[in-house]
Amino acid sequence: MIQTAAYAFAAVTVALAVFQIALAAGAPLGRFAWGGAHERLPVGFRLGSLASILIYGACAGIILDRAGLAEVVGDDVSRVGAWVVAGFFSLGVVMNAISRSKPERFTMTPVALVLAACAYVAAMG
């Protein structure tokens, strides 16, 4: 179960990374991210999208490590890190749920919920 959750977490973060690359490249998808105020993101948000890819990668590495599918960090770090990742995406659920953007609220809230659930499964494993 923990490995399935970790694979699902990694797959969703890869999809989000592709989405963030598209945003950074100027795709008209801003209604789904960063509060939905801009159809095409301004430069500052585009840089934020690029930074988020690094965060997704680090989170996926920690979850995969915790599930025993990769050796990224030490066991103690992955044990604590998985809980931090779970908390981070739980906060993401709340932040997306209160977004003024309906597309962001209805698309990204479930995505964040899936990521949080997968992270909790990995953390408890």
N, C-alpha and C positions, 0 to 999 in steps of 0.2 A: 504493500500500500504506500509506504513512504517513497519508494522509487517511482511509482506511478505519479504521485503528487509532484515529485521533483521534476520528472520529465514534462509534466503538464505546465509547471511553473516556468521551466526553461522555454518551452514552446511559446507560451503567451508573452514572455519577455522578449523573445526574438521578434514576434509580431509587433509588439510595441516599439521596439527599436527601429523596425522598418517604417512604421508610422512616424516616429520622431525624425527619421532621416528625410522622409517626404515633407514634413513640416519645415524642417531646416532648409530644404531646397526650394521652398516657396510654394508648395502645393496648397490649393485653396481648401484646406481642411481645418483651419483654425477654430471653427465652431465646435470642434470636438475636444479642444485642449486649451489650457491656460485661461480658463474662464469664458472662452467662446466669444470674446469681444472683437477679434480680428479674423477675417476670412483668410488672409495671408498674414503670417506673423511678422511683426517688426523685428529688426535685427536682434535686439536684446532677448526676445523670446526664442528666436531661432538658435541663438547661442545656448539658451536654457535647454532647448530640445536636444542639442548635441551633448550637453552635460548629462542629461537624463539617461542617455544611452550608456554612459559609463556607470551610472548608478544601477541601471538594470543589469548590466554585466556583472557588477560586484555582487548584487543580490542573488542572481542566478548561480554564480560561483559558490556562494555560501550555502545555498539550498542544495545544490548538487553535491557539495562536500558533505553536508550533514547526512545526506541519503547514501553516502558511500559510493557515489558514482564518479567522483573526481577528488583529487587531492589538491586543494587550493590553499587551505589554511589548516592550522592545527585543530585537533578535535575540540579543545576547550573554546577556541575562537568560533568554530562553526556551531557549537552547542549554544553559545550565547548569541552569536550572530543571527542564527535562525529565528530566535525570539525577537530580536531587533527588527529583522526583515518583516516578520509577521505583524509587529506593531506598526511599522512604517506603512505597510499596505492597508492595515486597518484604518489608519489615519487617512489614507487615500480614499477609502470607501466613503468616509464622512465628508471629506473635501469635495469629492465629485458629486455626492448626493446633494450638497447645498449649492452647487454651481448655478449661476443665473442662466447658463446655457442649457436648454432642454436637450439638444443633441449630446452634449458632454454628460449631462446627468444620466440620460437613459442608455448611453453606450459605455461610458467609462466606469460608472459605478459598478455594474456587474463584472466588468473586467477586473477592477480592483478587488472585488469580493472573491473572485476565483483565485487571484494571486494570494490574498490573505489566507484563504482556506487552505490552499496548497502549502503555504509557508507554515501554518499552524500544524498541519499533519507532519511536515518534516521536523519541525521543532520538537514535537512530542515524541518523535521516533527516537 
